[in-house]
Amino acid sequence: MKKGFTILEILVALLVFAIGVTGMLAALTHHMKDVSLSEDHARGVRIAQREMNALRRMKYLPDAEMTGEEGRYVWTTTVEEADYDELPGVDSDETGSSRALKPCNMTVLVQWSDVEGGELRKRVLFQGLELFQQR
């Protein structure tokens, strides 16, 4: 009786091992891409939160749309007076004072691309309502 393995058994074992390693590498590559996408999205959310918080700290209604850029990320913030008749409990006939607080719709749009200078394909949109004073 012979002891040990034949060359054919070793080759089959190596083939099975190679198939397993190839599958694991493919799964690892897919996982790394998902992690990268999650990190990009999380950064977009952080930028949107930061810009929304900056809008909320303002006392007066901003004059114009504001934009900014940070690496692959571009954002736009807009504040527009809300239509009073659409707000519950508010009658537009009762809002006469120019110094009164005005309800405004705030929007922060953050867009980014997968590569520097690429097409902006991904986005995060935050919207809110805040009271501002007229200037």
N, C-alpha and C positions, 0 to 999 in steps of 0.2 A: 504494500500500500504506500502510495506517494504522499509526502507531506508538502504543503505549500499551495500556491495558486498558479494557474496557467496564465499565459500572456493574454489569452482571450478574456478571462475573468477580470484581470487587472484593467484591460481596456474598457470593458463594460462598466466597471466601477468608476473609472475616470469619466466616462461619458455621462453617467448618472450625476456625478458630482458637478460636472461642468454645466449641465442643464439646471441644476439647483442654484448654482452661483449666478448664472445668467438671469434667472428669475428674480433672485434677491436683488441684484443690481438694478434691474428694471423697476422693481418696487421702490427701491431707495431713490432713484432718479425722480420718479413720480412724486414721492413724498417730499423731496427737496423743493420741487416746483410748487407744490401746495403750500409749503411753509413760506416761500418767497411771496406768493400771492397774498397770503394772510398777513404777512408783515407790511406789504404795500397798502393793503386795505386798512390795517390798523393805523398806519401813519396818516392816511387820508382822513380817517375819522378824527384823529388827534388834531390835525390842522383845522378841520371843520369846527370842532369843539372850541378850539382856541379863538377862532375868528368870531364865532357866535357869542362867546363870552365877552370879547372885545366890543361887539355891538351892544350887548346888554349893559355894559358899563357906561356907555355914552348917555349923556343927559339930554342932548338936543338931537333932533332929527338930522341925519347926515345929508349934505347937499347933493352928493352924487354917488354913483356906484364905485366901489373900491375893488381893486384887484391886487394880486400879489403872486410871487413866484418863489419857489424853494426847490431847487434841483429839478426833478421831473414833475413836480406838482405845481399846478396853477390853480388859483382860487379867485372867485368873484363873490362879493357880498353886495346885496341890494336891500334897501329899505324903502318901502312904499306905504303911503297912508292906506289904511284899510277902509273899505266901504262900510260906513257906520250902520247902514240899514241891514247888513248881513250879520252884525254882532247881536247876540241875545241881550235884551234889556237896555239897548241904546237906541235913542231916537235922534236922528240927524237934525231935527228942528231945535233940539235943546243944546246943541254944541255951537255957541256963538263966540266965545272968548278965544282970541288968538293965542293967549298964554296958556290955554287949557292943555292938558295932556292929550295927545292924539294917539289912538291905537294904530300901530304900524305892523305890516307883515315884513318879517326879516327872512332873507334867504341867503344861505352860504352854499356855493357849489364848488367842490374841489374835484379837479380832473387830473389824471396822470397817464403816462404811457409806460410801457414795459421797458423801453430803452430811452436814453437821453436824446431829445430832439425828435422822438417818434410821434405818431398820431395819438392824440388824447382819447383813449378808448375806455378807460375805467373812470368811475365817478362816484362821489358821495354827495348827497344833497340833504342839507339840514334846513328846516323851516321852523319859524316861531312867530309869536306875537308879543310885542312889547309896547309900552307907553313912552312916548317921547314928547318933549316940549318943542313948540315951533320957535324958531329964532326971531 
